[in-house]
């Protein structure tokens, strides 16, 4: 938010984490399935991290590479970490979804917007 301090209560964070976890479940993720996080917005990253914790999903965060190409060292670290963890799912900022799909063709890349929609959909 432009460097301005923001405040969110733990109750609000937990409520949002549960809603996001519901989205993860509706998209087919189950406890103990590792998830890699590639989220640019720090508030959304924390919410997604908590959603994984609430749902028993081991999560992995690697810094977002400036270029999501195999020749980028940070992107190469992400590829290696996803392979080592055996993560089949990557939760990503919407604008990173397409380049991550190209970089990680064997992973299912879930855009945050899709996850939020799934979390608020009627059962």
ZATORDREN-502498 format. One record per residue: z, x negated, y of N, C-alpha, C, O, CB in turn. Coordinates in steps of 0.001 Angstrom, whole numbers, padded with zeros to 6 digits, always signed. Glycine has a CB too. Layout:
<pts>
ZXYZXYZXYZXYZXY ...
</pts>
This chain:
<pts>
+000000-000834-001196+000000+000000+000000+000000-000870+001248+000845-000680+002123+001213+000944+000005 -000900-001793+001351-001057-002603+002548+000125-003494+002852+000322-003859+004011-001307-001730+003703 +000924-003860+001860+002050-004740+002073+003309-004017+002512+004365-004643+002606+001693-005762+003077 +003235-002734+002782+004409-001978+003172+005290-001719+001952+004802-001459+000852+004004-000654+003842 +006597-001798+002180+007535-001532+001088+007507-000055+000737+007433+000806+001613+008967-001969+001470 +007567+000224-000552+007633+001610-001015+008840+001746-001918+009341+000762-002462+006324+002034-001759 +009295+002959-002071+010447+003225-002918+010092+004344-003888+009481+005347-003517+011696+003597-002068 +010486+004148-005120+010321+005191-006123+011589+005196-006963+012037+004144-007419+009035+004959-007009 +012160+006350-007166+013387+006443-007951+013079+006165-009422+011947+006323-009877+014043+007840-007783 +014105+005750-010147+013929+005545-011583+013564+006855-012269+012766+006872-013206+015203+004955-012205 +014152+007947-011799+013829+009254-012378+012348+009579-012186+011694+010062-013110+014702+010357-011743 +011820+009316-010995+010400+009552-010729+009512+008636-011554+008480+009054-012077+010101+009362-009252 +009927+007383-011663+009163+006428-012462+009147+006840-013930+008110+006773-014589+009747+005017-012316 +010292+007263-014433+010369+007704-015833+009524+008957-016056+008843+009074-017075+011834+007976-016234 +009567+009886-015116+008763+011115-015226+007268+010763-015291+006536+011297-016124+009045+012070-014017 +006828+009867-014411+005418+009455-014403+005072+008674-015667+003983+008845-016215+005112+008604-013156 +005977+007821-016138+005736+007053-017363+005580+007991-018561+004721+007777-019417+006888+006053-017613 +006404+009015-018614+006288+009980-019708+004967+010730-019645+004351+010998-020677+007452+010969-019672 +004527+011073-018433+003253+011767-018281+002102+010862-018729+001193+011312-019425+003050+012217-016814 +002142+009591-018331+001101+008652-018752+001153+008414-020255+000114+008294-020904+001246+007322-018006 +002360+008346-020806+002487+008175-022250+001872+009363-022980+001229+009195-024016+003964+008008-022649 +002070+010560-022440+001448+011755-023028-000072+011579-023050-000726+011928-024033+001841+013041-022227 -000630+011038-021964-002069+010759-021925-002481+009758-022986-003514+009932-023633-002468+010244-020556 -001687+008709-023175-001991+007723-024211-001990+008370-025592-002863+008092-026415-000981+006568-024167 -001016+009227-025841-000951+009917-027133-002160+010822-027335-002750+010855-028415+000340+010736-027239 -002522+011556-026284-003676+012462-026406-004972+011704-026615-005929+012245-027169-003794+013338-025168 -005009+010462-026178-006198+009645-026395-006139+008899-027733-007028+008110-028053-006362+008649-025249 -005078+009161-028512-005037+008647-029876-004150+007446-030122-004084+006976-031259-006374+008306-030280 -003465+006924-029119-002609+005768-029345-001294+006198-029980-000745+007253-029660-002349+005023-028028 -000807+005368-030879+000423+005654-031606+001406+004497-031436+001001+003389-031086+000128+005903-033104 +002701+004747-031681+003694+003672-031556+003289+002431-032348+002688+002517-033419+005064+004163-032029 +003632+001300-031796+003389-000035-032343+001943-000502-032208+001599-001576-032700+003779-000061-033784 +001089+000286-031549-000276-000178-031276-000254-000983-029978+000104-000446-028930-001286+001030-031177 -000628-002252-030031-000598-003066-028815-001646-002619-027791-002740-002181-028145-000816-004531-029167 -001282-002742-026535-002149-002347-025420-002176-003489-024413-001126-004001-024024-001653-001015-024747 -003359-003887-023995-003493-004865-022922-003623-004111-021603-004296-003083-021538-004720-005806-023159 -002985-004616-020559-003030-003987-019242-003827-004857-018278-003565-006051-018138-001604-003746-018701 -004796-004246-017620-005608-004903-016593-005696-003936-015414-006713-003270-015218-007051-005294-017139 -004632-003870-014641-004515-002878-013583-004250-003585-012264-003301-004360-012138-003395-001859-013897 -005093-003310-011291-005001-003974-009996-003840-003468-009138-003156-004266-008497-006291-003794-009246 -003613-002170-009119-002575-001575-008283-001201-001821-008917-000967-001418-010056-002828-000049-008090 -000300-002474-008195+000992-002846-008779+001845-001632-009138+002541-001659-010153+001757-003734-007818 +001812-000575-008341+002584+000631-008686+002076+001240-009990+002867+001607-010858+002504+001675-007547 +000767+001344-010122+000206+001909-011349+000475+000983-012531+000703+001454-013646-001308+002152-011193 +000450-000312-012302+000740-001261-013369+002155-001051-013899+002361-001018-015113+000564-002703-012871 +003119-000912-013014+004509-000690-013438+004630+000626-014199+005319+000692-015218+005459-000687-012217 +003972+001661-013717+004005+002960-014409+003414+002839-015820+003969+003375-016779+003225+004029-013594 +002290+002132-015936+001653+001957-017240+002524+001116-018167+002622+001398-019361+000276+001307-017078 +003147+000094-017621+004050-000744-018405+005208+000093-018951+005570-000033-020120+004584-001915-017551 +005781+000935-018115+006856+001823-018550+006335+002840-019567+007032+003153-020532+007479+002548-017340 +005131+003353-019370+004560+004312-020329+004461+003677-021710+004750+004318-022721+003162+004795-019860 +004056+002431-021742+003985+001717-023018+005377+001554-023622+005558+001743-024825+003322+000341-022831 +006356+001205-022795+007728+001033-023283+008285+002355-023820+008909+002386-024881+008636+000492-022158 +008058+003434-023088+008523+004760-023507+007917+005137-024859+008583+005741-025700+008163+005825-022443 +006667+004781-025056+005971+005159-026279+006047+004170-027412+005439+004389-028459+004581+005396-025977 +006783+003075-027231+006884+002079-028294+005600+001300-028506+005311+000853-029616+007277+002743-029575 +004824+001136-027431+003558+000394-027497+003763-001007-026931+004031-001141-025737+002431+001141-026718 +003648-002040-027733+003748-003392-027172+002639-003590-026140+001480-003258-026389+003656-004477-028297 +003005-004128-024992+001993-004304-023945+001863-005765-023570+002800-006554-023693+002341-003473-022706 +000689-006090-023115+000343-007446-022718-000298-007384-021347-001227-006608-021120-000606-008121-023754 +000196-008198-020439-000410-008288-019118-000925-009704-018923-000186-010674-019089+000602-007902-018001 -002175-009809-018576-002781-011076-018181-003337-010842-016788-003884-009775-016506-003907-011558-019202 -003202-011824-015920-003721-011681-014560-005174-011215-014601-005940-011601-015485-003602-013016-013786 -005537-010386-013639-006921-009918-013558-007775-011061-013007-007490-011612-011944-007042-008630-012656 -008805-011396-013738-009694-012490-013342-010552-012081-012153-010941-010919-012035-010588-012914-014518 -010847-013032-011273-011726-012709-010149-013135-012326-010603-013834-011571-009927-011799-013887-009195 -013537-012854-011751-014817-012500-012364-014562-012297-013855-014077-013199-014537-015915-013610-012110 -014889-011120-014349-014656-010824-015756-015870-011250-016575-016624-010425-017091-014358-009317-015961 -016031-012564-016676-017122-013163-017445-016532-014175-018425-015472-014742-018160-018172-013843-016503 -017201-014407-019549-016672-015346-020545-016445-016755-020005-015616-017490-020544-017608-015415-021713 -017163-017147-018954-017014-018499-018421-015810-018644-017497-015456-019764-017128-018264-018895-017681 -015173-017540-017116-014004-017594-016244-012774-017900-017095-012558-017252-018120-013823-016255-015458 -011962-018883-016684-010803-019307-017475-009780-018188-017655-009218-018043-018741-010136-020503-016818 -009530-017401-016625-008555-016310-016736-009085-015221-017672-008335-014670-018478-008240-015713-015338 -010366-014919-017562-010969-013931-018458-010940-014435-019898-010693-013658-020820-012419-013618-018029 -011188-015717-020096-011126-016304-021438-009711-016200-022004-009532-015979-023202-011580-017780-021406 -008705-016360-021139-007310-016211-021574-007044-014766-022017-006345-014534-023003-006333-016615-020430 -007599-013812-021294-007456-012407-021672-008091-012156-023035-007482-011522-023897-008092-011491-020608 -009299-012645-023232-009992-012460-024513-009162-013046-025655-009004-012410-026697-011397-013119-024476 -008634-014252-025465-007831-014897-026507-006538-014129-026762-006136-013961-027913-007512-016343-026115 -005887-013664-025708-004630-012934-025857-004844-011600-026561-004048-011218-027419-003983-012707-024492 -005900-010895-026209-006206-009616-026863-006474-009851-028347-006014-009083-029192-007431-008925-026191 -007212-010906-028664-007504-011221-030065-006224-011588-030819-006009-011127-031940-008522-012374-030155 -005384-012413-030210-004156-012844-030875-003201-011675-031090-002565-011582-032139-003469-013938-030061 -003094-010787-030112-002210-009624-030225-002803-008555-031145-002081-007715-031682-001941-009029-028839 -004100-008597-031315-004764-007563-032103-004855-006247-031350-004851-005176-031956-004033-007353-033413 -004936-006328-030030-004996-005118-029201-006389-004508-029295-007391-005164-029009-004640-005438-027718 -006434-003248-029698-007709-002532-029744-007923-001719-028477-009017-001205-028244-007767-001617-030969 -006873-001601-027650-006934-000764-026453-006589-001586-025217-005672-002407-025232-005978+000440-026579 -007342-001350-024149-007083-001980-022860-006999-000869-021823-007936-000086-021664-008196-003033-022490 -005885-000806-021127-005715+000145-020044-006078-000568-018755-005479-001586-018410-004258+000713-019996 -007071-000026-018034-007646-000747-016903-007800+000112-015665-007927+001334-015743-008975-001307-017281 -007786-000552-014523-008174+000104-013278-009596+000598-013447-010405-000020-014139-008048-000861-012047 -009893+001722-012807-011214+002339-012975-012349+001361-012689-013336+001324-013424-011343+003549-012064 -012214+000567-011620-013295-000339-011233-013447-001528-012173-014457-002230-012115-013062-000838-009835 -012470-001767-013034-012556-002873-013998-013058-002425-015360-013391-003257-016204-011204-003531-014156 -013116-001121-015580-013438-000610-016916-014784-001120-017429-014855-001629-018548-013444+000907-016900 -015833-000999-016652-017166-001413-017126-017237-002914-017416-017705-003296-018488-018229-001041-016090 -016784-003789-016488-016842-005215-016827-015958-005590-018019-016290-006505-018774-016436-006037-015629 -014832-004885-018191-013978-005173-019347-014636-004730-020644-014470-005381-021675-012621-004487-019192 -015377-003634-020604-016105-003192-021807-017138-004245-022224-017355-004479-023413-016805-001824-021552 -017765-004868-021238-018744-005920-021541-018052-007173-022071-018559-007829-022981-019570-006264-020287 -016899-007502-021504-016162-008702-021906-015488-008531-023267-015415-009472-024057-015116-009050-020853 -014997-007319-023530-014249-007034-024755-014921-005894-025528-014375-004793-025598-012775-006672-024425 -016089-006145-026103-016860-005058-026719-016172-004384-027909-016527-003259-028260-018182-005588-027164 -015211-005038-028528-014531-004442-029683-013310-003623-029291-012718-002947-030132-014118-005524-030652 -012932-003680-028027-011754-002944-027561-012174-001624-026934-013266-001499-026381-010947-003784-026550 -011294-000651-027031-011503+000604-026318-010848+000451-024949-009628+000322-024850-010910+001839-027115 -011653+000466-023905-011139+000323-022545-010912+001714-021980-011841+002514-021873-012120-000501-021643 -009663+001992-021618-009269+003292-021085-009032+003159-019588-008147+002419-019157-007998+003831-021802 -009811+003865-018809-009628+003843-017360-008399+004655-016993-008134+005697-017593-010880+004391-016634 -007647+004178-016007-006419+004842-015589-006671+006306-015232-005861+007166-015577-005804+004112-014400 -007768+006603-014554-008057+007991-014163-008167+008881-015395-007677+010011-015385-009361+008066-013335 -008799+008393-016450-008923+009169-017698-007551+009394-018320-007262+010478-018829-009852+008446-018708 -006723+008385-018278-005381+008504-018814-004574+009531-018027-003862+010344-018618-004680+007149-018796 -004677+009503-016713-003949+010465-015891-004430+011897-016168-003619+012822-016229-004117+010125-014399 -005726+012076-016332-006264+013408-016657-005742+013890-018004-005359+015051-018147-007806+013383-016669 -005726+013007-018984-005248+013369-020318-003760+013695-020296-003297+014541-021061-005523+012237-021311 -003019+013033-019432-001575+013265-019356-001210+014572-018703-000102+015070-018904-000921+012158-018616 -002113+015146-017922-001810+016403-017234-002548+017595-017844-002342+018735-017426-002164+016284-015762 -003401+017334-018824-004150+018423-019460-003215+019313-020256-002199+018862-020784-005257+017866-020372 -003576+020572-020330-002778+021518-021127-002912+021144-022601-003974+020696-023036-003239+023004-020883 -001829+021328-023378-001902+020972-024805-002884+021816-025578-003047+021627-026784-000549+021096-025438 
</pts>
